[in-house]
Amino acid sequence: NYFGGGCYQVGFSVDYRVFSHIIDNKTNPIQSEIVKRVAEQFTFFAIILHDPYIHKALDEKIIKVFKRMDIATGSDLLFFTLVDPGPAWNATAKERAYFKVFKSMESDIIKTYINNENLLYNNQNNIFNAFHFAHDLGITADLLPCIIVTQDFNANNIHVFKTCENSIEDQFEHLTNISRRYNNLKNNWKRANAILREESQNLNLCDGYEIITLVKNLGKSITDILDLVKPEHLDEDGLVRLSEILAGLKHELDQHRMISNDKIVNFEFIDQLYLKIADLLAIIHDIRKLDYINCVSLDVQYLELDSLNWLNQANKVFSLFKNDISSELYSTEDQSPWAICLTKLFEKEISLSITHWFRKILKIDLPEYFDRYQEGVEGAYYLNVDFNDGEHGRWIPPMIGSLLYSLKRKAPNNIERILNKNDLELLQSRGNIIRNIRNDCAHGVVVNQDSSMVLRKCLNELSNKHFFKKLYRLKCKYREKT
């Protein structure tokens, strides 16, 4: 696999260097300045994010039209994508000034790793894939495959457009036209941001568009993600570096736990810390080639893609803990790294089912705005809970506790004749336990062995009562056109 571009082809490991120099980098200011000047000639950058196997049709389409897209995008738009454009394209591209600059960052050892069958991004050993990448940028699985658009890698927000094999050429044609029409916008992200919003209707051809605010800027977010797949992390010696990164995250977590005692809690930040720790432990699980143990037994065929990814993460971290290999990396006294994944799975499933029952009652247009914010709708509240919170197409569902409280007050005998009264009573009792554990994770409170066992028991009980199958029926009802 290659992280190539309409104007540049480069392996993931080399790409780490490209992005680290595009953002403000104090370690090599001269190299950074060279790369910045090269990058400044482009109006926009676009990253096509897809999984070559799951999105096989799109992958084949990109390979087929790569050369045409490369020529069409010209000198105003630079795009990157996970395909190998082949030797003919390399022969043409090597004469381009910016290609020479980026290519100069490659060393013999990195070239060796690009062709190494053990490369972490290798198709046969796809440990850290597009879904991990998307998750770390706050992009939900239902937006994949997608095009990430920015003008500035130092910016803290990105425009994300869902794509597919039938629309990608049209999307890039329009994106290229925007880049040419507004090429005076270089280094004016505020204006470029507004232009992308105005033009979003012409780019949103696959019914998926969000403006995502990042905790860090895009360049730093990408380099942090790719830091985990640099060549030195591929063998046992690399575990030393992984341990150092893990220790740093653990230290940050401990610092925020101290702050949380003073009632000042950055829930989102603690959430992200735990999820990054889970990502790291899952990678270590795969590198060590440990047994894969299911921490819960769920009806996976009824789960969302996001939920399946949470479940996969949870199982890997749980397996690592069970193998007792994590003790030197992360204390097994705190089960939070896999527990938080399970609570987010539960949160996702009820948000796309029961929460949408409330949204239907509150006159949100379904299925058009399923899992989406509907602009212009006022008063989509039940009690004090906003069921249409969000902006720019991104819907922010109520938290578990708010939903359960609203449901208790509404007190229906059934929901769509799918969930009966017994189901709803089970949801209240088990859901509130899961909510409490979810809150512990968000506050940085240690989730011990006993709590994690209760969490597993609750989810298994819900699954045994066919609860997730019933939620699936609700999801189908609200997302599908009749």
N, C-alpha and C positions, 0 to 999 in steps of 0.2 A: 504493500500500500504506500501511496505517496500523498502528502498534503500538498497538492499541486496548485497551480493558479492559471488563470487565463493568460497571465503574463509570466508566471514563475512556477517551476516545479521543484519541490523540496521535501525531504523526509521529515517526519515529525520531530526527530531529535535536532535536526538543523533548524527547523522552524522555531524551536524554542529560542534559539539565538536570534533569529530574525525579529520575533516579537519582543524579546527582552531589550533589543536595541532600538526598536521603534518607540517604546515608552522611555521615560526619563530613567537613564541608567548611569549611575555614578562610577561604576567599575571601569568602564572604558568610554569616556565621554567623546573621544574622537570618533571611534567606531559608531557610537550612537548618533553623532551629528551627521556622519556620512549617510547612514541609513535613513535618518529623518529627512534629509534633503532629497534623497531618491523618492521617498514616500510622498513628499509634499506635491509632486507633480500630479497625483491622482486626486480627483474630487471625492470619490467614495471607495471604500473597501467592502468586499462581500465575501463571506465564508459560507460555502455550501456544506451543511452538516447532515450527514446521512450514514447509515450502516450499510455497507456493500452487500450484505446477505439479506437482511430484512427488507431493505429498499432496493432489491435487485434490479427491478425495472428502471428505476431512476438511475442507478449506477451504470447500467448498460446504455441508457440514453446520454448521460454525460460523456461517456467514453466516445460514443458515436459522434456527438456534435461538438466535442471539446475544441477542435481546431477552428470550427466556424465561430464558436463563442469567443475564442481568443482573438480572432481577427475583428469581430464585431465590436468587442468592448473597447478596443483601441487604447489610447493613452490617458483616458480620464477615469477608467474604472479598473481596479485590480481585484481579481477574485482568486480564492483558494478553494481547492476541493480535494477529496480523498480518492483520486484516481491516478493511474499511470498513463500519461499522454503518449508515451512511446518515444523511441530514439529520434524519429523524424522531427518531432516538435522540439526536442532538446537541441538538435542541430541548428534549427532556426532561431530558437530563443537565446542561444549562447552569445549572439552578437548584440543583444540588447544591453544597454548601459546598466539598468537596474538589475538585470539578471546576473551580470558579472559581479556586481557588488554583493548580492545575496549569496552567489555561488562561492565567493571568496571566503565565506565563513565556514565552509566545509573543510574538515580535516580528513586525513586518510582513515583514522580510527572511526570517525563517524560514518564515513562512506561504507566501511566494513559492517557497521551495525545496521545500516539501512538495508543491506542485503542479507543480514543474518536471519536465519530461520527462527531464531529465538526472540526476535524483536517483539516487544510487548504489544505492538499494534499489528503483528502478523495475523492474517486471517485465521490461521489454525490455532492461535493462542490469544484470542481477542479479549484480553483481561480488562483493558481500560478503553471501552468503546465509545461510540457516539452518544450513548445514553448517559454514561458517566460525565462526558464532556458537557452535554446539555444540562444535566442536573446541577453541575457546579456553576453554571451560568444562570441558573434559575429558569431554564426553559423546560416546560413540561413535556412528557413523552408524546402527548397527543399533538404537539406542534411539529414533531419530526415526521419526515425530513424537513429541513427549513433553510432559509437564507438569512444569515445575520448581516445586517448592514450598518456601517458606521462611517464617519469621516475622520474620526480621531480616536486612536487607541488609548488616549488618556481620558476619554469621556467616561462618564459613569452611567450612561444608559445606551441601550442598543435597540434597534428596530428588528423584529423577527417576523419573517413571513414564511408561512407554511408553503412547501413546494411539492411538485410531483412531476412525473415524466411527461405529462401532457401540457404542463404550463411553464416549465422552467425556461424554455427559450423565450417565450413571450415576456416573462418577468424580467429576464436579463436584457431583452431588447428595450423595455421601458426604462429599466434602471440605467442603461447606457445612455438613452436619450436625456434622462434627467441629469446625468453626469456631464454631458456635453452642453446642455442648455444652461446649466448653472455652474460652469467651470470657474466662474469668478467667486464661487463660494469657498474655495480652498481656505482652510484655517479659520472658517467661520461656522463652527458647529452649531451655534444657537440658531442661525438662519437655516442651515442645512437640515437641522432637526425639524424645524417647522415645515420645510419643503417636503420632507419625507412623510410627514403627517398628512399634508395636503394631497400628496400623490398616492397615498396608501391604497385608495380604492382601485387604482390601476395595477398595483403590485399584489394586492390581496386576492389572488385568483384561485386559491385552494381553501378558502374559508378558514383562515387562521392568521391573525396578526396581533402582535403585542409589542408594546414598548416596555422593556424591562429595565428597572433600575438596579445597578450592581452595587454590592457592598464596596468593592474596589473598582478601579477602572478596568476596561476590557483587556488591555495589554497585560496588566498585572494579574488579572484573573486567569488569562490563558497561560502565562508563564508559570503560575502556581500549579495549574493543572498538569502541564507538560513536565514540570519539574519531577513529577513522580515517574515519568517514563523515559528519562534520560538514560543513556546506555549503562552507566555505572550502577543502575538499579536492577539489572537483569540477573544478577547472580547472588550467591549467599553474601558476598562482601557488601553488596548493595544494601543489604538489610541493616547495616550499620547506619547508613545515611537515612533510610526510612525510619529507623528508631530515633534518630536525631530530630527529624521533622515531627514525628509523633510526640516526642518529649516537648517540643516547642508548643504544639497544639494543647497538650495536657497542661502546660504551664499557663497558657492563656486561659484555659478553662478554670483552673484553680484561682487565678486572679479574679475572674468574673464571679466565681462562687463567693469570694470574700466580699465583693461589691454587693452581691445579691442579699447578703446579710444586712446591708444598710438600706434595703428596700428599693435600690436603684438597679433595675434589671433590664438589660438589653436582650429581650427574648430572641429576637431574630439572630443576633450575633451568636448567642449560646447554641441555638438551633444549628447554625451553620458549622460551628466548631464540632459539635457531636457528629454531624453528617460527614464532615471531612475526616474525622477520626475513623468513622465507619468505613469510608472509602479506602482509607489507608490500610486498615486491618483486613479488609476484603482482598486487597491486592496482595498483601502478605500471605493470606490463606492460599491464593492461587499460585504464588511463586513457590510456596512450600509444598504444593500439590497434596493438600490434606484431604481427608475424607469430607464429604459433603453431607451434613446432617440437617434434617428439617426440624426447625424449632417449633413449628406448628403445622397442623394438617388442615389445609384450606382447599376449597374447590377452586383450583387455579383457573379453570376455564371461564369462570365468571368474573375474574378480576380485571381491572384496568391495566394497561401497559405500565403506567407509573407504579401501580400497586405491585405488579410482578417484579419490577426492579427493586422496590423496597423489600419485598419478600426474599429475593435473591441475596441482597446485601445482608439482611438479617441472618439468613441461614449460614452465609459464609463466616460472619463474625461469631455467631453462636458456635459454629464448628471449630473455629480457632480457639475459642474459650474452652470448649469441651476437650480439645486435644492438649490443653494446658501448655500451649506453646506461647500464649500471649502474656504469660506472667512476667517475662522480662521486658515486655513491650508496653503492656497496659494492665492495670490491676483488674483481676476478675471480680473483685469486690463490687465494682461498678459495672452493671450490665447495660447501662444506658446506650452504648453505641449500637447495639442491635435492637434494644427495646424501642428506641425512638423511631426506628424504621417501621416496626410493626404498628406503632400508634399512628404514624403518618399514613400507612396503608388503610387503617380503619377510618381515619379522617377523610381520606380521598373517596372511599366507597360510599360513605353516608352523605358526603357533599354532593355527589353526582346522582343520588337517588332520593333520599328523604328530604334533603334541602330543596330539591327541585319540586317536590310536592308543594312546599310552601311557596316557591316562586310561581308555580302555576296558579295557585290561589290568589297570589298578589299581582296577577295579570302580566307577568313577564312573558313575552312571546316565545313559545316553545314549538318546535325544536330550534328555531332560528338562533335563539340566544341560550342554548344549552351550554353550560359551562362558560358563558360569556357575559360580560357586562352590557346591559342595554341602556344606551344613552337616552336621555329625555324622559325616563320613567321616574317619577317622583312618588314618594310615599310607599316604597316597597318594603314597609316595615311591619313586623308583627311584634307587639310590645315595643321594646326599644332595640330590637335586633334588625339590622339592615340586611335584607336578602338580595340586594342589588348594589353592593358596594364595589367600587373599582373605577377604572378609567381606561380609555383607549382600547376598549375591547377586552381588557383583562379583568376578570371577575374575581373578587376576593370573598370566598365563602365565610359564613360565620364560624366561629370556633366550636368545638365539640360541645362545650358546656352551654353556650348560648343556644345551640340547636336543641339540645336535650331539654333545656328549660322551656323553650318555646313549645316543644312537642308536649311536654307535661301539662302546660297551661292550656293548650289547644285541646288536649285529651280526646283525640278521635278514637272511635271503636275499631277502625281499620284504616289502612291507606291503600286506596285503589283496589280494595278487595284482594290485595296481595299479601300485605302484612296484617295479621289479625291482632286482637287485643293481647294475646299471650306473647306474640312476637314483640309488641311494643313494650310490654312490661319487662321482657328479657333485655331489650335494648336499653331501657332506663337503668336497670340494675348493673348490667355488665358494661354498658357504655360509660357510666359514671366512674367505674373503677378504672377503665382505660383512660378516661379524661384526667383523672388524678395522676396517673403515671405519666401521661403526656405533659401535664403541668410541672411535674417534678423534673422531667428532662429539660423543659424550657427554662426552669429556674436554676439548672445546674445541680440539682439535688441528686445524690447518689441513688441509683435504682439497684437495690440489693438482690440477692438470690431469691428471697421470699417473694418480693414484689414482682420480679420477672416471671416466677412460676405462676403467680396469680394472673399476670397478663396472658401468658400462654394458655392457661386454663379457660379464661374468658373467651379468647378468640376461637379455641377449639370447640367450646360449647356452642358458640354462635354458628360455627360451621356445621356442627353435628345436627343442629336444628334447621339446616338448610337456609340460614339467614342470608348468606352471601348470594345464593341462587335467587332468592326473592329480591334482593337489592338489584341484581342483574336484570330482572324483569322490569323493575321500576326504571332503571337506566334506559333500557330499550324503549320503554313507553315514552319517555321524555325527550330522547335524542333522535328518534326516528320519525320521519314524516309518514303520516297515515294516508 
